[in-house]
Amino acid sequence: MPAAKESGVRNRLSWLLEMSLRRLRAVPGGDCMVRAAVVNYHPPTESVRSIAFAGRACPYLDRLNLPLSDLPGLDFGTRSGRYRIIHDIAQVGDNRARHVQALLEAGIRSSLTAAVPGLHEVGGFFFLNAEQPGAFTPDLQAAIRPRLDETLTLLRRELNRPITK
């Protein structure tokens, strides 16, 4: 993708994530959410690459470009169509993994992940992060579900937008 077009996509996604994070934080109990991010999935190379984020910066994750196999938890999202919740990132199976350490260093302790549908398969992944363990209670998940579904629809539309000259 040419640099100018990629920059436009990043700008639109950053704006969309900023607005979505504000709306999600406005839900009662949602003020614990500090970061929203999206990564693109590239099927030919089976890799994921950071595209945009809003909220708390996390330098390593903001420049992520890894094989999907290095992030085994994301594979769950490609098949299930449900959200994956990590209630305490410090208790993740391999908490020595670089991406886990980056989250902990940024003060992020819990995470909600959703696959963003693509044209033929998953197009990417959306991450919503909170600074306290156990933030994504069933009540909070139910409260944010409509706004989260809307965000995923908008992300899908943006990630699948045809590139034109």
C-alpha positions as CSV (number, residue, x, y, z in Angstrom):
1,M,0.0,0.0,0.0
2,P,1.5,3.4,-0.9
3,A,2.6,5.4,2.1
4,A,0.0,8.2,1.6
5,K,-2.9,5.8,1.4
6,E,-1.6,3.9,4.4
7,S,-1.3,7.1,6.4
8,G,-4.9,8.0,5.5
9,V,-6.1,4.6,6.7
10,R,-4.1,5.0,10.0
11,N,-5.6,8.5,10.5
12,R,-9.2,7.3,10.0
13,L,-8.6,4.2,12.2
14,S,-7.0,6.3,14.9
15,W,-10.0,8.7,14.9
16,L,-12.4,5.8,14.9
17,L,-10.7,4.2,17.9
18,E,-10.5,7.5,19.8
19,M,-14.2,8.1,19.4
20,S,-15.0,4.4,20.2
21,L,-12.8,4.5,23.3
22,R,-14.6,7.7,24.5
23,R,-18.0,6.1,24.0
24,L,-17.0,2.9,25.8
25,R,-15.5,4.8,28.7
26,A,-18.8,6.7,29.1
27,V,-20.6,3.5,30.0
28,P,-21.0,3.1,33.8
29,G,-17.9,1.3,35.0
30,G,-16.1,1.9,31.7
31,D,-13.7,4.4,33.0
32,C,-11.1,1.6,33.7
33,M,-10.6,1.2,29.9
34,V,-7.4,3.0,28.9
35,R,-6.5,1.7,25.4
36,A,-8.1,0.5,22.2
37,A,-6.0,-0.8,19.3
38,V,-6.4,-2.6,16.0
39,V,-4.0,-4.9,14.2
40,N,-4.3,-6.1,10.6
41,Y,-4.1,-9.8,9.7
42,H,-2.3,-10.5,6.5
43,P,-3.3,-14.1,5.3
44,P,-0.5,-14.7,2.8
45,T,2.2,-14.2,5.4
46,E,0.0,-15.2,8.4
47,S,1.2,-12.2,10.3
48,V,-0.4,-9.4,12.3
49,R,0.7,-5.8,12.1
50,S,-0.3,-2.8,14.3
51,I,-2.3,-0.2,12.5
52,A,-3.7,2.2,15.0
53,F,-4.4,2.8,18.7
54,A,-6.1,5.3,20.9
55,G,-5.5,6.0,24.6
56,R,-2.5,4.8,26.4
57,A,0.6,4.3,24.3
58,C,2.4,1.0,24.4
59,P,5.5,1.5,22.2
60,Y,6.3,-2.2,21.5
61,L,2.7,-3.0,20.6
62,D,2.2,0.2,18.7
63,R,4.8,-1.1,16.2
64,L,3.9,-4.8,16.4
65,N,4.6,-7.0,13.3
66,L,4.7,-10.7,14.1
67,P,3.6,-14.0,12.8
68,L,0.1,-15.0,14.1
69,S,1.7,-18.1,15.5
70,D,3.7,-15.9,18.0
71,L,0.3,-14.8,19.4
72,P,-1.5,-18.1,20.0
73,G,-4.4,-16.5,21.9
74,L,-5.4,-14.6,18.8
75,D,-6.1,-17.8,16.9
76,F,-9.1,-18.4,19.3
77,G,-10.7,-15.2,18.0
78,T,-10.4,-16.3,14.4
79,R,-12.5,-19.3,14.9
80,S,-15.0,-18.5,17.7
81,G,-16.5,-15.2,16.7
82,R,-16.7,-14.4,20.4
83,Y,-14.7,-12.1,22.6
84,R,-11.6,-13.4,24.4
85,I,-11.3,-11.9,27.9
86,I,-8.0,-12.0,29.9
87,H,-8.9,-11.1,33.4
88,D,-5.3,-10.7,34.6
89,I,-2.6,-10.4,32.1
90,A,0.0,-11.0,34.8
91,Q,-1.4,-14.6,35.1
92,V,-1.2,-15.4,31.3
93,G,0.4,-18.7,30.5
94,D,3.7,-17.2,29.3
95,N,4.0,-13.9,31.0
96,R,7.6,-13.6,29.9
97,A,6.5,-13.1,26.2
98,R,7.5,-9.7,25.0
99,H,3.9,-8.6,24.1
100,V,2.7,-9.6,27.6
101,Q,5.6,-7.7,29.2
102,A,4.8,-4.7,27.1
103,L,1.2,-4.6,28.3
104,L,2.3,-5.0,32.0
105,E,4.9,-2.2,31.5
106,A,2.1,0.1,30.2
107,G,0.0,-0.7,33.3
108,I,-2.5,-2.8,31.4
109,R,-3.9,-5.7,33.5
110,S,-7.0,-7.0,31.6
111,S,-8.0,-7.2,28.0
112,L,-10.9,-7.9,25.7
113,T,-10.0,-9.1,22.2
114,A,-12.3,-9.5,19.2
115,A,-11.7,-10.6,15.7
116,V,-12.6,-8.1,13.0
117,P,-14.2,-9.9,10.1
118,G,-12.6,-9.6,6.8
119,L,-14.0,-10.2,3.3
120,H,-13.1,-13.9,3.3
121,E,-11.8,-14.5,6.8
122,V,-10.6,-12.5,9.8
123,G,-9.3,-9.1,8.7
124,G,-7.7,-8.1,12.0
125,F,-8.1,-7.9,15.7
126,F,-9.5,-5.3,18.1
127,F,-8.1,-4.9,21.6
128,L,-9.7,-3.1,24.4
129,N,-7.5,-2.8,27.5
130,A,-8.1,-1.8,31.1
131,E,-5.7,-0.9,33.9
132,Q,-7.2,-3.2,36.6
133,P,-7.5,-7.0,36.7
134,G,-11.0,-8.3,36.2
135,A,-12.3,-5.2,34.6
136,F,-14.4,-6.9,32.0
137,T,-17.1,-8.3,34.3
138,P,-20.2,-9.9,32.7
139,D,-22.1,-6.7,33.6
140,L,-19.6,-4.4,31.9
141,Q,-19.5,-6.7,28.8
142,A,-23.3,-6.6,28.6
143,A,-23.2,-2.8,29.0
144,I,-20.6,-2.2,26.3
145,R,-21.8,-4.9,23.8
146,P,-23.8,-2.6,21.6
147,R,-21.0,0.0,21.3
148,L,-18.4,-2.7,20.8
149,D,-20.4,-4.3,18.0
150,E,-20.8,-1.0,16.3
151,T,-17.0,-0.4,16.6
152,L,-16.3,-3.8,15.1
153,T,-18.7,-3.0,12.2
154,L,-16.9,0.3,11.5
155,L,-13.5,-1.3,11.8
156,R,-14.5,-4.0,9.3
157,R,-15.7,-1.4,6.9
158,E,-12.5,0.5,7.2
159,L,-10.1,-2.5,7.0
160,N,-12.0,-3.8,3.9
161,R,-12.2,-0.5,2.1
162,P,-10.9,-0.9,-1.5
163,I,-7.7,0.9,-2.2
164,T,-8.2,3.3,-5.1
165,K,-6.0,5.8,-6.8
